[in-house]
């Protein structure tokens, strides 16, 4: 029972920390995009970062869909939390991109 909860914390929290480190280590600024060597590395790392975020969103979707399947009487509350969590992830990504 505790292993799935621990895995959820590791996937969501660790993925956030990893993608944040990627976006801060390889920012998409003009100087790095003009250099051919750092341009390919930066773009590929940003693709990996977005892949991590997409994986987290899919995992969150699976968790909440299982909750919806088991508890249908209060599904509106869980839908609200799903929208809020997704919005917070997008907001954190947007704040990280803008600097």
N, C-alpha and C positions, 0 to 999 in steps of 0.2 A: 504494500500500500504506500509506503514512503518512497520507494524507488521511482514510480512515475512522477511524483511531485518533485523529487530532487532532479530528475531529468528535465522537467519543465523549467525549473529555475536555472539549471545549467544552460539549456538551449536558449532561453530568452535573455537572461542576464549576460551570459558569456558571448552570445551573438551580438548583443548591443555593444559590449566593451570592445569586441574584435572589430566590428564595423566602424566604431568611433575612432579606434586607433588607425584603421586604414584611411579613413577620410581626413584625419589630421596629419598623418605622415605623408600622404600624397595628395595635396590639395590641387584642384584644377585651376591654377592661376596661369597668367599669360607667359611667365618665364619658363615654367615647366612644359607648357604645351608647344613652345617654339623649339625646344631641344628634342631631337628625334629619339634619343635613347630614353629620356625620362617620360616622353609623351606616351610611348607604348606601355611602359610600366605603369604609369598613372592611370591610363584608361583601363588596362587589364585589372588593376587592383580595385578600381571603382566598380567594375563589372562584378568582381568577387564580392565586394561590399554590398552591392544591390542584391546579389544572389543570396547572401546571408539574410538580408532583410526580408526578401520574398519567402525564404524558408521559414523564418520566424512567423510571418503572417499566416502562412499555410498551417504551421503547427498550432498557432492560436486559433485559427479557424476550426481545426480538427478538435481541439479541446472544447471549444464552445459548442460545436455541433453535437458532441457527445453529451454535453450538459443539457442541450435542448432536447435531445432524444429521451433522456431520463426524466427530466423535469419539465413538463409541458405547461403546467399551470402558471409558472412565473417566468415564462420565456421572454416576455417583454423586458424584464429587468436585465436579463443576461444579454439580450440584444443591445440594450443601451450601454452596458459595460463593454461589449465587443466594439461598438462604434467609438466609444471614448478611448479605449486602448489603442485601436488602430489610428485614431486621430492624434494621440500622443506620440506614437512612433513616427508618424509623418511629420509632426511638429518638431520633434527632436532632430530628425533628418534635415528638415528645412533650416533650423537654427544652426546646425553643424555646417551646412553648405554655405550659408551666408557669413559665417565666421563670427 
